Amino acid sequence: MTRNSYLDNAKAILICLVVVGHAIELWPLSGGLNAVYLLIYTFHMPLFVFIAGYFSDASSFGPKRKAKLLFLLRVYVLSQLLYSLLYYILRNDAIFSWKTLVYPCWTLWFLLSLLCWNLVLPYAVRLRFVLPGSILLALAIGYSDQIGIAFSLSRTIAFFPCFLAGFLARRAAYTFPVSPWHRWLAVAVLIAVFWFVAAADIDRGWLYSNQGYARLGQPEWYAGVFRLGTMLLQGVASVAVLVLIPSGRLFYTALGAYTLPIYVLHPSLLILLRVLVEVLGVAGKAK
């Protein structure tokens, strides 16, 4: 099958930003570094979810679909076991407890959510007004403190509109404008988003969408407006980035074919790097 250079470029750029974002996360965030981090998080995961939806299939549960679901399940379980072992070695955490599969380790929530999205997609697309309905559901679940990081349920529901949007965009054969005027406008939009997140210093939890409004300090009845505003911010930033993605084949295009293994394995390397830096820092102070 012929690969799409535009989508491979998008995936390659996004996976690099995922790694950069997670690397930043391991160090104290303040000032300009925090603003860069917030900017990355306004679009990198929404777009990753969007592209995952774009490549998803809503056909019935045939052998190919079952194989994909089982593959995602195996990758998630094996990755969870790997990180559980890593945390046991480095931090002496409990190993292979009941929490191992219930609470996704750091970045692995995406795998569990991706499994759930692909599982429900064939049924969801049969519903009328499924996209606005998924947005309303994403807003509604924030009022519950019982829906959080367990089984990645909060993020699964909150990011499902992005997944649906990607699937529907492919079905509609929608393409993004690429004229120079649109590119300059996209640059201006991203600068405005950067200025906003730097000035507002918004709580990262709103971008993570992994907990309820009360835990984010907004227990009021109108708290859903803040999530809606966050979703709009993410949507605007994501569209701007898509407009800026080059369509031709470039030196990094091939990287787009390997985003899943990079996504699964890069946190372990970052954790080991952080431990190495800490050890060297302690050793340096001892001298």
N, C-alpha and C positions, 0 to 999 in steps of 0.2 A: 504494500500500500504506500502511495506517495505521501510523504509527510508535508505538512503545511509549515512553511518557513516562518510565517508571521506568528503562528501559535507556538512554535518551538522557540522563537525569540522571546515571546512573552513569558513562557515557562522558564527559560534560562535566566532572564532578568529577575523574575520573581523569586526563584529558588536562591539566587545570590543574595537578594534582599532579605529573604527569610534567614539565611545564615548570618548575615550582618546584624539583623534585628535581634536574633537570639544571642549573638556574641555580645552585643551592647548590654543585653539584659543581665549578663553575669557580673557587670560592674556597676558601681553607684551611678544613678542617673540624675543629672542636674544641668541646668542651663541649656546651652545649645545642643548638647548630646541628647538630652531628654526630648527636645523639640524634634530632632532628626528621628529619634525612636518613634515618637508619636506620629510623625508624618508617614513613616514606613508602615505603621500599623493601621493607618486610615485606609490603605488599599491592598497591602500584599496578601493578607488572608482572604478578604472578600474576593479578590481576583483569582486566587488559587481555587477557591470554591466555585466561582463562576466558570472557570475553564474546566474543572472537573465535571460540572453539570453539562457543559458544552459537549464533552466527549461521552456522556452517559447514554445508555440505551433504555428505553421504556417498554421494550417488548416483553412478552410473557416469559415465565421462568423456564427457559430451555437449557440445554446442557452448557452453552456458552455463558449464559448469565449466572448459572449456579457455580460454574468454575471461577468466575470473577469474584463472586461473593465469598466463596471458600478461600480464595487466594488472599483477599483482604483480611479475612478472619485469621488466617494462619500468620500473615505478616504482623498483625496487631498482637496476637498472643506471643509469638516468638520475640517481638520487640519489647513487649512488657517484661517478659522473663529476663531478657538481656539487661534491661535497665534496672530491674529489681536486683539482679546480681551485682551490677555496677555500684548501685547505692549501698548495697550490703558491704562490699569491699571498701568503698571510700568513706562511708558514713556510719557503718555498722547498723544500718536500718534493718528492720525485720524482713526476712527473705521469704518470698513465696507465701505470703499471708492471703487471706480472703480479699484484701484490698488490691492485690496485684492486678486483677483483671477488672475490678470495679472502678478504680480511679486511674485514668490514663496518666502515664508519666510525662510530665512537661509537654512536649510537642505531639505526643501520640494521640491526643484527642482527635486530631484530624482523621486518622485512620478509622477510628471507631465511628465517627460521624459520617465519613464517606461510605462506610458499610451500611449504616442506617439509611442514608439518602438513597443509595442505590436499591435498597430493599423496598422502600415505600414509593419510589418514583412511579412505577407502573400503575399504582392505584391513585396516586395524587393527581396525575395528569388527566385522569378521567373526570375530575371534578370541575365544575364551572367556577370561574373566578379564583382559580387555585393560587395565583400569585398574590393578589391582594389579601386573600384569606390567610396565606402563610405569613404575610407581614403583620396582620392583626394578631395571629398566634404568637409571633415573635415578640410583639409588644406585651401581650397578655401574660406570658410565662414569667416576665420580670417581676410580677407582683407576688410570685411565690418564692418563699425562702427555702422550700423543700426541693426545688429543681436547681441543681448547681453543677458541680464538676463530676459527680458520680455518673458513670456511663456516658460522660460528655453530653448529657441530655440538654443542658441549657444552650450550649453552643450548637448542638445539632438542630435545635428548633430555631435559634436566633439567626443562624447562617443559611437555613434552608431556602429563604427567598433568593439568595445569591446563586445557589445551586439550580433552582428552578429557572431563574433568569438566564443562566447559561444554556440550559437545555432548550428553553423556548427561543433563545436567540439563534441557535443552530437550526431549529425547525423552521424558523422564519427566514433563514438564510440572510440574517442581518449583517451588514459590514459597517465599520466605523469610518467616518470621513478622514481623509489623509492630505488635504490641501495644506499649503504653507500657512494660510490664515488660521486653519483649525489647529495646527501645531502650536502657533504662537499663542492662541487662546488657551490651549491646554497648559502651556508653560505658565501663563499668567494665573490660571486656576490653581496650579500646584503651589505657586508662590503665595497666593492668598491663603491656601489651606495651611501652609507652613507657618505663615504669620499668625493665623488664628489659633492653631494648637500651641504655638509658643506663647502667645499672649494669654490665652485662656487657661493654659496649664491643666488641661482636663485630666480627670482621673483615668488611668489606663484601663480600669475595670470596665468602663463604658465601651472601649474598643475590643476588649477580650470577650465580652458578652457571656461570661462564665458564671455569673451570680446574679441574684435578685437585686431589685432597686434598693431595698432597705439596707442591704449590706454595703451598698455604694453611698449610703448616707442620704438617700432620697426615698423615705417611706410614704411620701404624700400620694394622694390619689392621681395626681397629674404627672407622676414620675415617668410614665410611658412616653411623654412628649420628649424627654431627654434621649431616650433610646431612638425614637423616630428621628430626632435631629442628628444623632450619631449615624444612623443608617443613611440619611440623606448626605451627610458629609462624606461617608465612605463611598457612596454611589458616585458623587461628583468627582472625587479624587480618582476613583477607579476608571471612570470613563476618560478622564484626562490622560491617565497613564496609557490606556489602550490606544488612544489617538497618537501617542508619541512612539509606540512600538514600531520599529522598522519592519518592513515586509520582506526585504530581500535576505538571501542567505549570507550570514556573516561568520566571523571566526568562532563565535560562541553559540551558534545555532544548534550544533549537535548536542550541546549540553541539555537542551530541552527534552531529549529522549531519555534522560536519566534522572529526572527530578525525584521520583519515588525513592530510589536507594539513597540519594543524597539527603532527602528529607528525613528518612528513618535513621541514618547513621551519623549525620553531622552533630547531633547533640552530645553523643558519647565523646566525640573528639573535643568538643568545646568544654565539656566537663573535665576531661583529662587535662586540657590546656589550663583551665582555671586552677586545678589542683597543683599543676606544675609551677604556675606563677606564684601561688601562695607558698609552696615549698621553697622556691628560690628566694622569695621575699624574706621568709623566716631565716633561711640560711645566710642571706646577706646581712640581716640585722644581727645575727649571732657573731659575725666577724667583726 
